[in-house]
Amino acid sequence: MGERTAHVVAGDIGETLTSLATTIRERRGASVEDSYTARLFANPDKALGKVAEEAAEVIMAAKDEDHDHLRYEAGDLLYHLLVVLDLHEVGLDELAGELNARMR
């Protein structure tokens, strides 16, 4: 478990995910020595493993009914999921279309 984030302020999830996806895309070509995201792009199996690991941590935090820990681990899961989606060229707009189609 990572260190919990202090002083979290509510934000706009759409803007945040869009900004994060843009940052992830920009780090695709960064140096692996300088960027954790670049290291994940260089090792797709590690990125996939991190999605599984973070999903398990979300489950544990939820079972513990630990609000702050759940929020923290959900952030980790979303970040790693966005990396995997970018690896496979699934953009947020395409993901939104998938979710929108399911709500009809």
C-alpha positions as CSV (number, residue, x, y, z in Angstrom):
1,M,0.0,0.0,0.0
2,G,1.2,3.5,-0.9
3,E,1.2,6.5,1.3
4,R,-2.3,8.1,1.5
5,T,-2.8,11.4,-0.2
6,A,-3.4,14.3,2.1
7,H,-5.7,17.3,1.5
8,V,-7.7,15.7,-1.4
9,V,-10.1,18.2,-3.0
10,A,-13.0,17.1,-5.3
11,G,-12.5,17.7,-9.0
12,D,-14.0,17.0,-12.4
13,I,-13.4,13.4,-13.3
14,G,-13.7,14.0,-17.0
15,E,-11.1,16.8,-17.0
16,T,-8.8,14.8,-14.7
17,L,-9.0,11.6,-16.8
18,T,-8.4,13.6,-20.0
19,S,-5.4,15.3,-18.6
20,L,-4.0,12.1,-17.2
21,A,-4.5,10.3,-20.5
22,T,-2.7,13.1,-22.3
23,T,0.2,13.0,-19.9
24,I,0.4,9.2,-20.3
25,R,0.5,9.5,-24.1
26,E,3.2,12.2,-23.9
27,R,5.4,9.9,-21.7
28,R,5.2,7.0,-24.2
29,G,8.4,8.2,-25.8
30,A,10.2,9.4,-22.6
31,S,13.3,7.8,-21.2
32,V,12.8,4.7,-19.2
33,E,15.3,6.0,-16.7
34,D,13.3,9.1,-16.1
35,S,9.7,8.0,-16.4
36,Y,7.8,5.2,-14.6
37,T,5.1,5.4,-17.3
38,A,7.8,4.9,-20.0
39,R,9.0,1.8,-18.1
40,L,5.4,0.4,-18.2
41,F,5.2,1.1,-22.0
42,A,8.6,-0.8,-22.4
43,N,7.2,-3.7,-20.4
44,P,3.5,-4.4,-21.2
45,D,3.4,-7.5,-19.0
46,K,4.4,-5.3,-16.0
47,A,1.6,-2.8,-16.9
48,L,-0.9,-5.7,-17.0
49,G,0.4,-7.1,-13.8
50,K,-0.1,-3.7,-12.1
51,V,-3.7,-3.6,-13.2
52,A,-4.3,-6.9,-11.6
53,E,-2.4,-5.9,-8.4
54,E,-4.2,-2.6,-8.1
55,A,-7.6,-4.2,-8.7
56,A,-6.9,-6.6,-5.8
57,E,-5.9,-3.7,-3.6
58,V,-9.2,-1.9,-4.5
59,I,-11.1,-5.0,-3.4
60,M,-9.2,-5.2,-0.1
61,A,-9.7,-1.6,0.7
62,A,-13.4,-1.9,-0.1
63,K,-13.7,-5.0,2.1
64,D,-12.0,-3.1,4.9
65,E,-14.5,-0.2,4.4
66,D,-11.5,2.2,4.3
67,H,-12.7,5.2,2.4
68,D,-9.4,7.0,2.0
69,H,-7.5,3.8,1.1
70,L,-10.2,2.8,-1.4
71,R,-9.9,6.3,-3.1
72,Y,-6.1,6.0,-3.1
73,E,-6.1,2.5,-4.7
74,A,-8.8,3.4,-7.2
75,G,-6.5,6.2,-8.4
76,D,-3.7,3.7,-8.9
77,L,-6.0,1.3,-10.7
78,L,-7.3,4.0,-13.1
79,Y,-3.8,5.2,-13.8
80,H,-2.5,1.7,-14.7
81,L,-5.7,0.9,-16.7
82,L,-5.2,4.1,-18.7
83,V,-1.6,3.0,-19.5
84,V,-2.9,-0.4,-20.7
85,L,-5.6,1.2,-22.8
86,D,-3.1,3.5,-24.4
87,L,-0.8,0.5,-25.1
88,H,-3.6,-0.9,-27.1
89,E,-4.7,2.4,-28.6
90,V,-8.1,2.5,-26.9
91,G,-8.8,6.2,-26.3
92,L,-11.0,7.8,-23.7
93,D,-13.5,8.8,-26.4
94,E,-13.8,5.2,-27.5
95,L,-14.2,4.0,-24.0
96,A,-16.9,6.6,-23.4
97,G,-18.6,5.4,-26.5
98,E,-18.6,1.8,-25.1
99,L,-20.0,2.9,-21.8
100,N,-22.6,5.2,-23.5
101,A,-23.8,2.3,-25.7
102,R,-24.4,0.2,-22.6
103,M,-26.6,2.8,-21.0
104,R,-29.2,2.7,-23.9
